[in-house]
Amino acid sequence: MRREPLILGGGPAGSAAAITLARGGARPLVIERTRETGDALCGGFLSWRTLETLASLGIAADALNPARVVRVRIFARGRRVEAALPAPAIGVSRTRLDTLLLDRAVQNGAAVERGVVARAIEDGAIRTGDGALLASDALFLASGKHDVRGAARPSAARGVDPTLGLRTRRRGVDLARRVGDAIELHLFDRGYAGVVLQEDGSANVCLAIRRSRLTEAGSPDALLAALADELPVFADRLVGDATPVEAIANVPYGWRARHGTDGCYRLGDQAAVIPSLAGEGMGIALASGVSAAKAWLAGEPSATWQSRFARQTARPVLLASTIRAMAERPPMIAPLLPIAARLGLIDAVAAATRITPG
């Protein structure tokens, strides 16, 4: 008899796995290190494909945010281009998204234990902060960008000038009018910033930058001040009440888990890390949770599933990585943007960087 599955992490990937497993007759246990659902740094944009996955899990788009994002707006070296998205998307806080998903998992029969810190993974079992060892025949690793000792992603994936993620939220009188129904990308040397309105009307401002750029500025606040001087339109997005700048280090964009180990299903950012300018991180998280849970229910070995999911994410991750390399060099990409917009290439890239459910 198989022991019930164990899910490490109560974010979108873990919750999607829990919902799918519970619907299939299992009684998974989700362990989550936080006692309360916070607003995780990463995420905030849900594509049309992601909304379809959420609907299949019982989460309606309007329950997250009734407003829609229908266009992408790109700024680079004084140029501005816009293109319609292939279908409407939304912006939403991780607090809202994660709360609804975890609640749905519980409603479907999953068990959740909060405030449990995983110190290490030992022979497929989780060693917790109090020394307990939690074992199962199937471990779903959904710890997001946080590595766990014993199952950490290779340090080489971070590169010689690793990427850092920064996030602040802004609430200003004119922000809703300026950003409107768009997801914005502001490109600059060695990085970019994304801006989108969330369900409470605040603007979520996320940056992906190379460590060298932050080192030159000296601090996150100094970096934002420097970017405001360099990019007048971006400066307009930084007005109003602000939350403190949050950061996460060494994001291994482009990494995929090509090979798995028996009994362990790597989900979300533990399976594939797509550059954030694609806006498909949440899509991969949810798709991996659903797909891995279905694989376990069907008796598919975790190693077989992991290789299959790596192939499934290859095209969107590789394409997004190529676009990101160009985006970090505005002199290279800025002259191409108007041409790309006229030829319909921007919305074509937006469609091609979605993960296909399977």
Buried (B, 14 or more C-beta within 10 A) or exposed (E): EEEBBBBBBBBBBBBBBBBBBBBBEBEBBBBBBBEEBEBBBBBBBBBBBBBBBBEBBBBEBEBBBEBBBBBBBBBBEEBEBEBEBBBBBBBBBBBBBBBBBBBBBBEBBBBBEBEBBBBBBEEBBBBBEEEEEBEBBBBBBBBBBBBBEBBEBEEEBBBEEBBBBBBBBBBBEEBBEBBBBBBBBBBBBBBBBBBBBBBEEBBBBBBBBBBBBBEEBEEBEEBBBBBBEEBEBBBBBBBBEBBEBBBBEBBBBBBBBBEBBEBBBBBBBBBBBBBBBBBBBBBBBBBBBBBBBBBBBEEBEBBEBBBBBBEBBEBBBBBBBEBBBEBBBBEEBBEBBEEBBEEEBBBEBBBBBBBEBE
